């Protein structure tokens, strides 16, 4: 798949979707290259701070830093807004401009207004627009092994933290019901079931 992927702020705002997309972008053999802009990260930080006014800098800025760490060379800059286009929402103009300027193949968003804009202008866009659910399904279709690797990583992470977790339910509540079904079925496989039963090993700092 190894394409440029630009994720909207509404995708990165969801910890569940952010974790899946960032972990998939971190594979040794890249499935896709994560792209970002200062506009997108500024919008993300604004909404996190608005919802969590008592978060520390590490809790807010740390999210931004971790995204950049996943894609240190993924910044798209220098784009100019095309004011001649009829945008469904003018505040989404930067997303289209960045996608065109950065030459990405996919834009991932759960914003219905941008999805409507993309549908109305499909004949002139140089990129495809997917919801997070549809994009994760596309990744699973092309690289199911990578999805399984990320699933095992997430299971290991949550088991070490302790407490209960339900990865499919988290995906469903984040707006990715199709992919949630894929993960639910994958968790029934022998390899994943064995990982769930395997004793945790001690880690050293």
The 8 nearest C-alpha neighbors of each residue, nearest first, counted from 0:
[[1, 30, 2, 31, 141, 138, 142, 29],
 [2, 31, 0, 30, 29, 32, 3, 28],
 [3, 1, 31, 0, 32, 104, 4, 103],
 [2, 4, 103, 32, 104, 31, 33, 34],
 [3, 5, 105, 33, 34, 103, 106, 32],
 [6, 4, 34, 106, 35, 33, 107, 105],
 [7, 5, 107, 106, 10, 108, 4, 8],
 [6, 8, 108, 9, 10, 107, 39, 5],
 [9, 7, 11, 43, 39, 10, 12, 42],
 [8, 10, 12, 7, 11, 109, 108, 13],
 [11, 9, 8, 12, 7, 13, 108, 16],
 [10, 12, 17, 8, 13, 9, 16, 7],
 [13, 11, 9, 10, 8, 43, 14, 17],
 [14, 12, 16, 15, 11, 10, 17, 173],
 [13, 15, 17, 16, 18, 12, 11, 10],
 [14, 16, 18, 13, 17, 19, 170, 169],
 [15, 17, 19, 13, 18, 14, 20, 10],
 [16, 18, 11, 14, 20, 15, 19, 21],
 [19, 17, 15, 21, 16, 20, 22, 14],
 [18, 20, 16, 22, 17, 21, 23, 15],
 [19, 21, 23, 17, 22, 18, 16, 24],
 [22, 20, 24, 18, 23, 19, 17, 25],
 [23, 21, 25, 19, 24, 20, 18, 149],
 [22, 24, 20, 25, 21, 26, 19, 149],
 [23, 25, 21, 22, 26, 31, 20, 29],
 [26, 24, 22, 23, 21, 27, 69, 29],
 [27, 25, 29, 28, 24, 23, 30, 22],
 [28, 26, 29, 25, 30, 24, 23, 145],
 [27, 29, 26, 30, 25, 1, 31, 24],
 [30, 28, 26, 31, 27, 1, 24, 25],
 [31, 29, 1, 0, 24, 28, 26, 32],
 [30, 32, 1, 2, 29, 24, 0, 3],
 [31, 33, 3, 2, 4, 24, 1, 34],
 [32, 34, 4, 70, 73, 3, 5, 24],
 [35, 33, 73, 5, 4, 74, 32, 3],
 [36, 34, 74, 73, 5, 75, 39, 33],
 [37, 35, 39, 38, 75, 74, 40, 76],
 [36, 38, 40, 39, 41, 35, 74, 76],
 [39, 37, 41, 36, 40, 42, 93, 94],
 [40, 38, 42, 36, 8, 37, 41, 43],
 [39, 41, 43, 37, 42, 38, 44, 36],
 [42, 40, 38, 44, 43, 39, 37, 45],
 [41, 43, 45, 39, 40, 44, 38, 8],
 [42, 44, 40, 8, 41, 46, 45, 12],
 [43, 45, 47, 41, 46, 42, 48, 40],
 [46, 44, 42, 48, 43, 47, 49, 41],
 [45, 47, 49, 43, 48, 44, 50, 42],
 [46, 48, 44, 50, 49, 45, 51, 43],
 [49, 47, 51, 52, 45, 46, 50, 44],
 [50, 48, 46, 47, 51, 52, 45, 44],
 [49, 51, 47, 48, 46, 52, 45, 53],
 [50, 52, 48, 53, 54, 49, 47, 46],
 [53, 51, 48, 54, 49, 50, 47, 55],
 [54, 52, 51, 55, 48, 50, 56, 49],
 [55, 53, 51, 52, 58, 59, 56, 48],
 [56, 54, 58, 57, 53, 59, 60, 52],
 [55, 57, 59, 60, 58, 54, 61, 53],
 [58, 56, 61, 55, 60, 59, 62, 54],
 [57, 59, 55, 61, 56, 54, 60, 62],
 [60, 58, 56, 61, 57, 62, 44, 55],
 [61, 59, 63, 56, 62, 57, 58, 64],
 [60, 62, 57, 64, 58, 59, 63, 65],
 [63, 61, 65, 60, 64, 59, 66, 58],
 [62, 64, 60, 66, 61, 65, 67, 40],
 [65, 63, 61, 67, 62, 66, 68, 60],
 [66, 64, 68, 62, 67, 63, 61, 69],
 [67, 65, 69, 63, 68, 64, 62, 70],
 [66, 68, 70, 71, 64, 69, 65, 63],
 [69, 67, 65, 71, 66, 70, 64, 63],
 [68, 70, 66, 67, 71, 65, 21, 25],
 [69, 71, 73, 67, 68, 72, 33, 66],
 [72, 70, 67, 68, 73, 69, 74, 66],
 [71, 73, 70, 74, 67, 34, 75, 69],
 [74, 72, 34, 70, 71, 35, 33, 75],
 [73, 75, 35, 36, 34, 72, 76, 71],
 [76, 74, 36, 101, 35, 97, 73, 34],
 [77, 75, 78, 74, 36, 97, 101, 37],
 [76, 78, 79, 75, 100, 97, 101, 96],
 [77, 79, 100, 97, 76, 96, 80, 75],
 [78, 80, 96, 81, 77, 97, 93, 100],
 [79, 81, 96, 82, 93, 92, 78, 95],
 [82, 80, 83, 84, 79, 96, 92, 95],
 [81, 83, 84, 80, 85, 92, 86, 79],
 [84, 82, 81, 85, 80, 86, 92, 89],
 [85, 83, 82, 86, 81, 92, 120, 80],
 [84, 86, 87, 83, 82, 116, 89, 88],
 [87, 85, 88, 89, 84, 116, 92, 91],
 [86, 88, 116, 112, 85, 89, 113, 115],
 [89, 87, 86, 90, 91, 112, 113, 92],
 [90, 88, 91, 92, 86, 87, 93, 85],
 [89, 91, 88, 92, 93, 94, 86, 87],
 [90, 92, 89, 94, 93, 88, 113, 95],
 [91, 93, 89, 95, 94, 90, 96, 80],
 [92, 94, 96, 91, 95, 97, 80, 90],
 [95, 93, 97, 91, 92, 96, 98, 7],
 [94, 96, 98, 92, 97, 93, 99, 91],
 [97, 95, 93, 99, 80, 94, 98, 78],
 [98, 96, 100, 94, 99, 95, 78, 101],
 [97, 99, 95, 101, 103, 96, 100, 102],
 [98, 100, 96, 102, 97, 101, 95, 125],
 [99, 101, 97, 102, 98, 78, 96, 75],
 [102, 100, 98, 103, 99, 75, 97, 76],
 [101, 103, 99, 100, 98, 104, 3, 125],
 [104, 102, 3, 98, 101, 105, 4, 126],
 [103, 105, 126, 3, 2, 127, 4, 102],
 [106, 104, 4, 127, 126, 103, 128, 5],
 [105, 107, 128, 5, 6, 4, 127, 129],
 [108, 106, 6, 129, 130, 131, 128, 7],
 [109, 107, 130, 7, 110, 10, 131, 6],
 [108, 110, 130, 111, 131, 9, 10, 107],
 [109, 111, 108, 112, 113, 114, 9, 130],
 [112, 110, 114, 113, 115, 109, 108, 116],
 [111, 113, 115, 114, 110, 87, 116, 88],
 [114, 112, 116, 115, 111, 110, 117, 91],
 [113, 115, 111, 117, 112, 116, 118, 110],
 [116, 114, 112, 118, 113, 117, 111, 119],
 [117, 115, 113, 119, 114, 118, 87, 120],
 [118, 116, 114, 120, 115, 119, 121, 113],
 [117, 119, 115, 121, 116, 120, 114, 113],
 [118, 120, 116, 117, 121, 115, 122, 114],
 [121, 119, 117, 118, 122, 123, 116, 124],
 [120, 122, 118, 124, 117, 123, 119, 127],
 [121, 123, 120, 124, 119, 125, 118, 117],
 [124, 122, 121, 120, 125, 126, 117, 119],
 [125, 123, 121, 126, 122, 120, 127, 117],
 [124, 126, 99, 123, 127, 104, 102, 103],
 [127, 125, 104, 105, 124, 103, 128, 106],
 [126, 128, 105, 104, 106, 129, 125, 124],
 [127, 129, 106, 105, 107, 126, 117, 114],
 [130, 128, 107, 134, 133, 106, 131, 108],
 [129, 131, 108, 109, 133, 132, 107, 134],
 [132, 130, 134, 133, 107, 135, 129, 108],
 [131, 133, 175, 135, 130, 134, 178, 136],
 [132, 134, 136, 130, 135, 131, 129, 137],
 [135, 133, 137, 131, 136, 132, 129, 130],
 [136, 134, 138, 132, 137, 133, 131, 139],
 [135, 137, 139, 133, 134, 138, 178, 140],
 [138, 136, 134, 140, 135, 139, 133, 141],
 [139, 137, 135, 141, 140, 136, 142, 134],
 [140, 138, 143, 136, 142, 137, 141, 146],
 [139, 141, 137, 138, 142, 136, 143, 135],
 [140, 142, 138, 139, 137, 143, 0, 30],
 [143, 141, 139, 144, 145, 138, 140, 146],
 [144, 142, 139, 146, 145, 140, 147, 141],
 [145, 143, 147, 142, 146, 148, 139, 149],
 [146, 144, 148, 147, 143, 142, 149, 23],
 [145, 147, 143, 149, 144, 148, 139, 150],
 [146, 148, 150, 144, 145, 149, 151, 143],
 [149, 147, 145, 151, 150, 146, 152, 144],
 [150, 148, 152, 146, 151, 147, 153, 145],
 [149, 151, 147, 153, 148, 152, 146, 154],
 [150, 152, 154, 148, 149, 153, 155, 147],
 [153, 151, 149, 155, 150, 154, 156, 148],
 [152, 154, 156, 150, 155, 151, 149, 157],
 [153, 155, 151, 157, 156, 152, 158, 150],
 [154, 156, 152, 158, 153, 157, 151, 159],
 [157, 155, 153, 159, 154, 158, 152, 160],
 [158, 156, 160, 154, 159, 155, 153, 161],
 [157, 159, 161, 155, 160, 156, 154, 162],
 [160, 158, 156, 161, 157, 155, 199, 154],
 [159, 161, 157, 158, 156, 162, 155, 163],
 [162, 160, 158, 159, 157, 163, 164, 156],
 [163, 161, 164, 160, 158, 157, 159, 165],
 [162, 164, 161, 165, 157, 158, 160, 166],
 [163, 165, 166, 162, 157, 158, 169, 154],
 [164, 166, 168, 167, 169, 163, 170, 183],
 [165, 167, 169, 168, 170, 164, 179, 182],
 [168, 166, 179, 170, 169, 165, 183, 182],
 [167, 169, 171, 170, 165, 166, 172, 179],
 [170, 168, 166, 172, 167, 171, 173, 165],
 [171, 169, 173, 167, 175, 179, 168, 172],
 [170, 172, 176, 168, 175, 174, 173, 169],
 [171, 173, 169, 170, 174, 168, 175, 176],
 [174, 172, 170, 171, 175, 169, 13, 15],
 [173, 175, 171, 172, 176, 170, 132, 131],
 [174, 176, 132, 171, 170, 178, 177, 173],
 [177, 175, 171, 179, 178, 174, 180, 170],
 [178, 176, 180, 179, 175, 132, 181, 136],
 [177, 179, 181, 180, 176, 175, 136, 132],
 [178, 180, 167, 176, 182, 177, 170, 181],
 [181, 179, 183, 177, 178, 182, 184, 176],
 [180, 182, 178, 184, 179, 183, 185, 177],
 [183, 181, 185, 179, 184, 180, 186, 167],
 [182, 184, 180, 186, 181, 185, 167, 179],
 [185, 183, 181, 187, 182, 186, 180, 188],
 [186, 184, 182, 187, 188, 183, 181, 191],
 [185, 187, 183, 191, 184, 188, 182, 192],
 [186, 188, 185, 184, 192, 189, 191, 183],
 [189, 187, 185, 186, 191, 190, 192, 184],
 [188, 190, 192, 191, 193, 187, 186, 194],
 [191, 189, 193, 192, 188, 194, 186, 187],
 [190, 192, 194, 193, 186, 189, 188, 195],
 [191, 193, 189, 195, 194, 190, 188, 187],
 [194, 192, 196, 190, 191, 195, 197, 189],
 [195, 193, 191, 197, 192, 196, 190, 151],
 [194, 196, 192, 193, 197, 191, 154, 155],
 [195, 197, 193, 194, 198, 192, 191, 199],
 [196, 198, 194, 195, 193, 199, 192, 200],
 [199, 197, 200, 196, 195, 194, 201, 193],
 [198, 200, 197, 201, 159, 158, 155, 196],
 [201, 199, 198, 202, 197, 159, 203, 155],
 [200, 202, 199, 203, 159, 198, 204, 155],
 [201, 203, 200, 204, 199, 159, 155, 156],
 [204, 202, 201, 200, 199, 159, 156, 160],
 [203, 202, 201, 200, 159, 156, 160, 199]]
